[in-house]
Amino acid sequence: MKTNETRNLSFPDLLDGLLQYLGNKSYSQGSLDNYRRTLCKIEPYMIAHGIDEYTPSVGTGYYEHYLATHELGQSRQKAMVTAIRRLNDFHSGSEYTIISEHNIELLSDDYERVLDMFVVQCIEAGNKPATIKSKKFFIRNFLNDCISNGCMGIHSLDPSCVCKACLMVGNKDAWAVIRSFFRFLNINGLTEFDLSTLVPHYKKKTNIPTTYSEEEILKFEKAIDCTSNIGKRDYAMLILATRLGMRSGDIVKISMNDLDFKSNKINFIQQKTGEMLQLPMLPEVRDSLIDYISNARPDAPGDDAVFLRHSAPYQAVSTAVLRFVTTKYFKKADIDISCKKHGPHVFRSSLASSMVNDDVPYDAVRKILGHSEPDAIKHYAKLDIEKLRECAIMVPKPSGSFKIFLEGGAKP
């Protein structure tokens, strides 16, 4: 696209043009979704500041404004800078160039050999590629710290070196990975002692999931105007979240082939787990899908996605759209979302807590939500207030010195 053409585009069209351009450069759909999530927030910034036309200085201004109002880690800052730089290059018609290449610094042959052996075990254990990549990252950084402390190979590792390297770890989640790595070394006779016992333990703070009551969910659904085409789409999308607890990534990627209206089933491969999940097409879900597909869905012969944008190009909506409309209807329904999460994921936790409170077995809840791990939904038990009351122990009556203290006597 020529420079003068890109400069005259509206921001939504400029963003769509960039994503199409990057797609032609073989960017993955995940990367394109990340670019869209990052850059779509520039338009509200432009509207709020009365800016009609995008220029590179607008991107810089948005980045500085966002940085001043949000706490971002270095990786997130770099991702934003990269996305804005790509947008500016596309806007100005600059030739595409690789911004930076991340070269992995290899360890010593001794360390590389055992790291490869550990990766093989992870693969055999069924670890997903993303998980293995994360583990390799943690262990590689840790072993580099060991080298900086004078331990150049596996057989030179000693307690002092391991303890020092553990204290250099920035992300405490790495400790669990390092511990499993050392257990692997000891079990396979690569170290004389089990050095995993020297690695500290770190337990993440468990947050209670955000939930909304059934009355609030119904109020939310009723706030959607199903007389308009976009309203029909939004209702059909959101009811998959409110009634079936589907993840936002699965909702936006659901295809026409995944809908089985004859058997009233929805069959799809989950984006998060890679596993097939079959959900019942409840009557209200079926009716909303038929209404949208028959009466409101744009005609896009080349796109099999169920939920499409309602302006050209007619392509699948993104998770950013789903998050935006969720917030929109929460506000329209006048539901208090202050100090509470209000993205599409809250419908999963709300549905789970509702089922748990209705005595639906944990394993059934797990299967409905598509969790692969047996313990994945146990944290919803924290919301099962009535069952927790049954476990409550009566407070014993005070006695002895404690009773005297409560009555105003001497300290116990």
C-alpha positions as CSV (number, residue, x, y, z in Angstrom):
1,M,0.0,0.0,0.0
2,K,1.3,3.5,-0.9
3,T,2.3,6.0,1.8
4,N,-0.4,8.5,0.9
5,E,-3.1,5.8,1.0
6,T,-2.1,4.6,4.5
7,R,-2.0,8.2,5.8
8,N,-5.6,8.8,4.7
9,L,-6.9,5.7,6.4
10,S,-9.1,5.8,9.5
11,F,-7.4,4.3,12.6
12,P,-9.5,1.0,12.5
13,D,-8.7,0.6,8.8
14,L,-5.1,1.4,9.4
15,L,-4.9,-1.3,12.1
16,D,-6.7,-3.8,9.9
17,G,-4.3,-3.0,7.1
18,L,-1.3,-3.6,9.4
19,L,-2.6,-6.9,10.6
20,Q,-3.3,-8.1,7.1
21,Y,0.2,-7.0,6.1
22,L,1.8,-8.9,9.0
23,G,-0.4,-11.9,8.2
24,N,1.1,-11.9,4.8
25,K,4.5,-12.0,6.5
26,S,3.5,-15.3,8.1
27,Y,2.8,-13.9,11.5
28,S,0.9,-16.4,13.6
29,Q,-2.7,-15.7,14.6
30,G,-1.6,-15.5,18.2
31,S,0.9,-12.7,17.4
32,L,-1.7,-10.9,15.3
33,D,-4.2,-11.1,18.2
34,N,-1.5,-9.6,20.6
35,Y,-0.9,-6.8,18.1
36,R,-4.6,-6.0,17.9
37,R,-5.1,-6.1,21.7
38,T,-2.2,-3.7,22.1
39,L,-3.0,-1.2,19.3
40,C,-6.8,-1.1,19.5
41,K,-6.5,1.0,22.7
42,I,-5.0,3.9,20.7
43,E,-8.3,4.8,19.2
44,P,-10.0,5.5,22.5
45,Y,-7.0,7.6,23.5
46,M,-7.3,9.6,20.2
47,I,-11.0,10.2,20.9
48,A,-10.4,11.3,24.4
49,H,-7.8,13.8,23.3
50,G,-9.7,15.1,20.3
51,I,-7.2,13.6,17.7
52,D,-8.8,12.9,14.3
53,E,-5.8,11.6,12.4
54,Y,-3.1,9.1,13.4
55,T,0.5,10.1,13.2
56,P,3.7,8.5,14.7
57,S,3.7,11.2,17.4
58,V,0.2,10.0,18.5
59,G,1.6,6.5,19.0
60,T,4.5,7.9,21.1
61,G,2.0,10.0,23.1
62,Y,-0.2,7.1,23.8
63,Y,2.7,5.0,24.9
64,E,3.9,7.6,27.3
65,H,0.4,8.2,28.6
66,Y,-0.2,4.5,29.1
67,L,3.2,4.1,30.8
68,A,2.4,6.9,33.3
69,T,-0.9,5.3,34.3
70,H,0.0,1.6,34.3
71,E,2.7,-0.5,35.9
72,L,4.3,-2.5,33.1
73,G,7.2,-5.0,33.2
74,Q,10.0,-4.7,30.8
75,S,8.8,-7.4,28.4
76,R,5.4,-5.7,28.2
77,Q,7.0,-2.4,27.5
78,K,9.1,-3.9,24.7
79,A,6.0,-5.5,23.2
80,M,4.1,-2.2,23.1
81,V,7.1,-0.3,21.6
82,T,7.5,-3.0,18.9
83,A,3.7,-2.9,18.1
84,I,3.7,0.9,17.8
85,R,6.9,0.8,15.7
86,R,5.3,-1.6,13.3
87,L,2.2,0.6,13.1
88,N,4.3,3.7,12.4
89,D,6.4,1.9,9.8
90,F,3.2,0.7,8.0
91,H,1.7,4.2,8.3
92,S,4.8,5.8,6.7
93,G,5.3,3.1,4.1
94,S,8.7,2.1,5.4
95,E,10.1,-1.2,4.3
96,Y,9.6,-4.2,6.7
97,T,12.7,-5.0,8.7
98,I,13.4,-7.5,11.5
99,I,13.5,-5.3,14.6
100,S,15.7,-7.5,16.7
101,E,16.8,-11.1,16.8
102,H,17.0,-12.9,20.1
103,N,20.1,-15.1,20.1
104,I,20.2,-17.8,22.8
105,E,23.6,-17.9,24.5
106,L,24.5,-21.6,24.7
107,L,25.7,-23.1,27.9
108,S,28.7,-25.4,28.3
109,D,28.4,-28.7,26.5
110,D,28.0,-30.4,29.9
111,Y,25.0,-28.2,30.9
112,E,23.5,-28.3,27.4
113,R,23.6,-32.1,27.4
114,V,21.7,-32.6,30.7
115,L,19.3,-29.8,29.7
116,D,18.4,-31.7,26.5
117,M,17.9,-34.9,28.6
118,F,15.6,-33.0,30.9
119,V,13.6,-31.7,27.9
120,V,13.2,-35.3,26.6
121,Q,11.7,-36.3,29.9
122,C,9.3,-33.3,29.8
123,I,8.1,-34.3,26.4
124,E,7.6,-37.9,27.5
125,A,5.6,-36.6,30.5
126,G,3.2,-34.8,28.1
127,N,4.4,-31.2,28.7
128,K,3.1,-28.8,26.1
129,P,5.6,-26.9,23.9
130,A,4.9,-23.6,25.7
131,T,5.5,-25.3,29.1
132,I,8.8,-26.8,27.9
133,K,9.9,-23.5,26.5
134,S,9.2,-21.8,29.8
135,K,11.1,-24.5,31.8
136,K,14.1,-24.2,29.5
137,F,14.2,-20.5,29.9
138,F,14.1,-20.8,33.7
139,I,16.8,-23.5,33.9
140,R,19.1,-21.8,31.3
141,N,19.0,-18.6,33.3
142,F,19.7,-20.5,36.6
143,L,22.6,-22.4,35.1
144,N,24.1,-19.2,33.8
145,D,23.9,-17.9,37.3
146,C,25.7,-21.1,38.5
147,I,28.4,-20.4,36.0
148,S,28.8,-16.8,37.3
149,N,29.3,-18.4,40.7
150,G,32.1,-20.6,39.5
151,C,30.3,-23.8,38.7
152,M,31.2,-24.5,35.1
153,G,29.6,-28.0,34.8
154,I,27.1,-30.4,36.5
155,H,29.8,-32.2,38.5
156,S,31.1,-29.0,40.0
157,L,27.7,-28.0,41.4
158,D,27.8,-27.7,45.2
159,P,25.4,-26.4,47.9
160,S,27.0,-23.0,48.2
161,C,26.8,-22.4,44.4
162,V,23.2,-23.6,44.3
163,C,22.1,-21.4,47.2
164,K,23.7,-18.3,45.7
165,A,22.1,-19.0,42.3
166,C,18.7,-19.5,43.9
167,L,19.0,-16.1,45.5
168,M,19.7,-14.5,42.1
169,V,16.4,-15.9,40.6
170,G,14.1,-13.0,39.9
171,N,10.9,-14.9,39.2
172,K,10.2,-17.2,42.2
173,D,8.0,-19.4,40.0
174,A,11.3,-20.7,38.6
175,W,12.2,-22.4,41.9
176,A,9.7,-25.2,41.3
177,V,11.1,-25.9,37.9
178,I,14.7,-25.8,39.2
179,R,13.7,-28.2,42.0
180,S,12.3,-30.7,39.5
181,F,15.4,-30.4,37.4
182,F,17.7,-31.3,40.3
183,R,15.5,-34.2,41.2
184,F,15.8,-35.4,37.6
185,L,19.6,-35.1,37.8
186,N,19.8,-37.1,41.1
187,I,17.4,-39.9,40.0
188,N,19.5,-40.4,36.8
189,G,22.7,-40.5,38.7
190,L,24.0,-37.2,37.3
191,T,24.6,-35.7,40.8
192,E,25.7,-37.5,43.9
193,F,23.3,-35.6,46.2
194,D,19.7,-34.4,45.7
195,L,20.3,-30.7,45.4
196,S,16.6,-30.0,45.1
197,T,16.3,-29.9,48.9
198,L,18.3,-26.6,48.8
199,V,15.9,-24.8,46.5
200,P,13.5,-22.6,48.4
201,H,9.7,-23.1,48.2
202,Y,7.4,-20.4,47.0
203,K,3.6,-20.5,47.1
204,K,1.6,-18.1,45.0
205,K,-1.1,-16.2,46.8
206,T,-4.4,-17.8,45.9
207,N,-7.0,-15.3,44.9
208,I,-10.7,-16.0,45.3
209,P,-12.3,-15.9,41.8
210,T,-14.6,-13.0,41.0
211,T,-18.2,-14.0,40.6
212,Y,-21.5,-12.4,39.9
213,S,-24.9,-13.7,41.1
214,E,-27.4,-15.5,38.9
215,E,-29.6,-12.4,39.2
216,E,-26.8,-10.2,37.9
217,I,-26.0,-12.5,35.0
218,L,-29.6,-12.4,33.9
219,K,-29.7,-8.7,34.2
220,F,-26.5,-8.5,32.1
221,E,-28.1,-10.7,29.4
222,K,-31.2,-8.6,29.3
223,A,-29.2,-5.4,28.8
224,I,-28.2,-6.6,25.3
225,D,-30.4,-5.2,22.5
226,C,-31.2,-8.2,20.3
227,T,-33.1,-6.2,17.8
228,S,-29.9,-4.9,16.1
229,N,-27.5,-7.1,14.1
230,I,-24.6,-6.3,16.4
231,G,-26.8,-7.0,19.4
232,K,-27.7,-10.4,18.0
233,R,-24.0,-11.2,17.5
234,D,-23.1,-9.9,21.0
235,Y,-25.9,-11.9,22.6
236,A,-24.9,-15.1,20.8
237,M,-21.3,-14.6,21.8
238,L,-21.9,-13.8,25.4
239,I,-24.4,-16.5,26.1
240,L,-21.7,-19.0,25.3
241,A,-19.8,-17.5,28.2
242,T,-22.7,-17.0,30.6
243,R,-24.5,-20.3,30.1
244,L,-21.7,-22.7,29.0
245,G,-18.6,-21.0,30.6
246,M,-16.6,-21.1,27.3
247,R,-13.3,-19.2,27.3
248,S,-13.1,-16.0,25.3
249,G,-10.4,-17.5,23.0
250,D,-12.6,-20.4,22.2
251,I,-15.7,-18.2,21.6
252,V,-14.0,-16.0,19.0
253,K,-12.5,-19.0,17.2
254,I,-15.6,-21.2,17.1
255,S,-16.3,-22.2,13.5
256,M,-19.5,-23.1,11.6
257,N,-18.3,-26.7,11.5
258,D,-18.2,-26.8,15.3
259,L,-21.9,-26.3,15.6
260,D,-24.0,-29.5,15.3
261,F,-27.6,-28.3,15.2
262,K,-28.9,-31.8,14.5
263,S,-27.5,-33.2,17.8
264,N,-27.6,-29.9,19.6
265,K,-23.9,-30.1,20.4
266,I,-21.0,-27.8,20.2
267,N,-17.7,-29.6,19.5
268,F,-14.4,-27.8,19.4
269,I,-10.7,-28.1,20.3
270,Q,-9.9,-25.9,23.2
271,Q,-7.3,-23.2,22.5
272,K,-5.7,-23.5,25.9
273,T,-5.5,-27.3,26.4
274,G,-5.6,-28.5,22.8
275,E,-8.2,-31.1,23.8
276,M,-11.6,-31.7,22.3
277,L,-14.6,-30.5,24.3
278,Q,-18.3,-31.2,23.6
279,L,-20.9,-29.0,25.2
280,P,-24.7,-29.2,25.0
281,M,-26.4,-26.6,22.8
282,L,-28.9,-25.4,25.4
283,P,-32.2,-24.1,23.9
284,E,-31.4,-20.5,24.6
285,V,-27.9,-20.9,23.1
286,R,-29.4,-22.7,20.0
287,D,-32.0,-20.0,19.5
288,S,-29.5,-17.1,19.8
289,L,-27.0,-18.8,17.4
290,I,-29.7,-19.5,14.8
291,D,-31.1,-15.9,15.1
292,Y,-27.6,-14.4,14.6
293,I,-26.5,-16.8,11.7
294,S,-29.8,-16.5,9.9
295,N,-30.6,-12.9,10.3
296,A,-27.4,-10.9,11.3
297,R,-24.2,-12.6,10.3
298,P,-22.4,-10.8,7.4
299,D,-22.0,-12.8,4.2
300,A,-18.3,-13.7,4.3
301,P,-17.8,-16.8,2.0
302,G,-14.1,-17.1,2.8
303,D,-14.4,-17.0,6.6
304,D,-15.8,-20.0,8.5
305,A,-15.7,-18.2,11.9
306,V,-19.1,-17.9,13.5
307,F,-18.7,-14.4,14.9
308,L,-17.6,-11.7,12.5
309,R,-16.9,-8.0,12.5
310,H,-19.8,-6.0,11.1
311,S,-17.7,-3.7,9.1
312,A,-15.4,-4.6,6.2
313,P,-13.2,-6.6,6.1
314,Y,-15.6,-9.2,7.5
315,Q,-13.2,-11.3,9.6
316,A,-13.4,-13.1,12.9
317,V,-13.8,-10.8,15.9
318,S,-10.9,-10.7,18.4
319,T,-11.0,-11.3,22.2
320,A,-10.5,-7.6,22.5
321,V,-14.0,-7.1,21.0
322,L,-15.4,-9.7,23.4
323,R,-13.8,-7.9,26.4
324,F,-15.1,-4.5,25.2
325,V,-18.7,-5.6,24.8
326,T,-18.6,-7.4,28.1
327,T,-17.7,-4.2,29.9
328,K,-20.2,-2.3,27.8
329,Y,-23.2,-4.4,28.8
330,F,-22.1,-4.6,32.5
331,K,-22.3,-0.8,32.5
332,K,-25.5,-0.7,30.6
333,A,-27.1,-3.2,33.0
334,D,-26.0,-0.9,35.9
335,I,-24.2,-3.7,37.6
336,D,-21.5,-2.6,40.2
337,I,-18.2,-3.6,38.7
338,S,-16.1,-1.3,40.9
339,C,-13.1,-3.1,42.4
340,K,-14.2,-6.3,40.6
341,K,-12.9,-8.1,37.5
342,H,-15.4,-7.7,34.7
343,G,-14.0,-9.5,31.7
344,P,-15.6,-12.5,30.0
345,H,-13.7,-14.9,32.3
346,V,-15.8,-13.9,35.3
347,F,-18.7,-15.9,33.7
348,R,-16.7,-19.1,34.0
349,S,-16.0,-18.6,37.7
350,S,-19.6,-17.5,38.2
351,L,-21.0,-20.6,36.5
352,A,-18.6,-22.8,38.3
353,S,-19.5,-21.4,41.8
354,S,-23.2,-21.6,40.9
355,M,-22.8,-25.3,40.0
356,V,-20.8,-26.1,43.1
357,N,-23.3,-24.4,45.3
358,D,-26.0,-26.4,43.6
359,D,-24.2,-29.7,44.6
360,V,-23.0,-30.5,41.1
361,P,-20.0,-32.8,41.6
362,Y,-16.6,-31.3,41.2
363,D,-15.7,-33.7,38.4
364,A,-18.8,-32.8,36.5
365,V,-17.9,-29.1,36.8
366,R,-14.3,-29.8,35.7
367,K,-15.5,-31.6,32.6
368,I,-18.1,-28.9,31.7
369,L,-15.4,-26.2,32.0
370,G,-12.9,-28.3,30.0
371,H,-10.2,-28.5,32.6
372,S,-7.8,-31.4,32.1
373,E,-6.3,-31.4,35.6
374,P,-8.4,-33.1,38.4
375,D,-7.6,-30.3,41.0
376,A,-8.3,-27.4,38.6
377,I,-11.6,-26.3,40.1
378,K,-10.9,-26.9,43.8
379,H,-10.4,-23.2,44.4
380,Y,-14.1,-22.7,43.6
381,A,-14.8,-24.6,46.8
382,K,-13.9,-21.3,48.6
383,L,-17.0,-19.8,47.2
384,D,-19.3,-22.7,48.4
385,I,-20.3,-20.8,51.5
386,E,-23.1,-23.2,52.7
387,K,-20.7,-26.2,52.5
388,L,-18.0,-24.3,54.4
389,R,-20.5,-23.5,57.1
390,E,-21.0,-27.2,57.6
391,C,-17.3,-27.5,58.4
392,A,-17.3,-24.7,60.9
393,I,-16.2,-25.6,64.5
394,M,-18.0,-24.0,67.4
395,V,-15.9,-21.5,69.3
396,P,-15.2,-22.9,72.8
397,K,-16.2,-20.9,75.8
398,P,-13.3,-19.0,77.4
399,S,-11.9,-20.4,80.5
400,G,-9.0,-20.0,82.9
401,S,-6.6,-17.0,82.6
402,F,-8.0,-16.1,79.1
403,K,-11.5,-15.8,80.7
404,I,-10.1,-13.6,83.4
405,F,-8.4,-11.4,80.8
406,L,-11.6,-11.0,78.8
407,E,-13.5,-10.0,82.0
408,G,-11.0,-7.2,82.6
409,G,-8.6,-9.0,84.9
410,A,-4.8,-9.4,84.6
411,K,-3.2,-10.3,81.3
412,P,-3.0,-14.1,80.8
